[in-house]
Amino acid sequence: MRVSDFDFELPEERIALRPARPRDAARLLHIAGNGVFADRGVSDLPELLREGDLMVFNDTRVIPAALTGVRPARSAGGGGPVDVEVNLHKRLDASGWRAFVRPAKRLRVGDVIAFSQDLSAEVTGKSEGGDTRLVFNRTGAALDEAIAATGVPPLPPYIARKREVDAQDVEDYQTLFAKQDGSVAAPTAGLHFTERLLTALADRGVQRTHVTLHVGAGTFLPVKADDLADHRMHAEWCTVSAAAADAINTAKAEGRRVIPVGTTALRTIESLASRPGVIEAGSRDTDIFITPGYDFRITDALMTNFHLPRSTLFMLVSALAGLDVMKRAYAHAIRSGYRFYSYGDASLIERSA
């Protein structure tokens, strides 16, 4: 398939710059397995789900991975100081990270970027698209503390271009389930949940479990290839505990639905599935790329936000419900004033019959 097959026109005013308040006040487009959709609200989830449904949440925690620093003037032939923007996206070891850096062209291997009086990093490698390897002057927990003291929440570029990060984002860009430090972007479908909504779901008999996928900044990168077969995903680390695997396998064996909350939770459970209806506990890097024609092994439905045109995430939801259905649903959402992207509204998509 061609990337252009997944294109659509999205007006700028549909991009949400702040979340709904309260969180569960967001709108929800219900897309049934027969391709029929209806306008609902996130607070309607208890009546849209069934007793025994198992929701799977990503419990990753967003770290303040957006850093600004300065590359000092070089002593010879290198020009003056350069302001540098860094978005960490994959931890390599105790002191090393891969990061997207701007302006990457003005940096050389061996340059040192100073972020604060106590925190700096040396450029040890460069790849295409500003992807840069950094080794920090701190390691382990000391590095984590320094990044937390220096960085800010890494808002998606389509929000960061329109306004500055502020103190409210520290709370807004974190889910109730956030426990495992490591993401540089939020699993945004989970942002819609409140304690009130979780109680209502439990009263309905809806169960839940948690997996972890540390979201990388590669989730925001455009697809540059013309043919889907030529696109390569950035790998992200994920894990499924023995308890989560048991809950998922029991639900599948009993004929109950498994519903990941967010594309990251979906990619995790599909990556750790050993065969249809069975998932294995374990950890791995995953670069799974789900497009129409994919045979889902675990997922029965998905709750997710509205995604970018031509993005791998729009391709994923099109694999679940069908490209024609998703194009019609998104056209309806745009006409009806739904809010898009990380702070936007949500959809509940049932797997195509």
Summary of the structure (lengths in Angstrom):
residues: 353
radius of gyration: 20.6
end to end distance: 21.6
largest distance: 69.7
contacts: 1169
relative contact order: 0.21
helix: 31%
strand: 29%
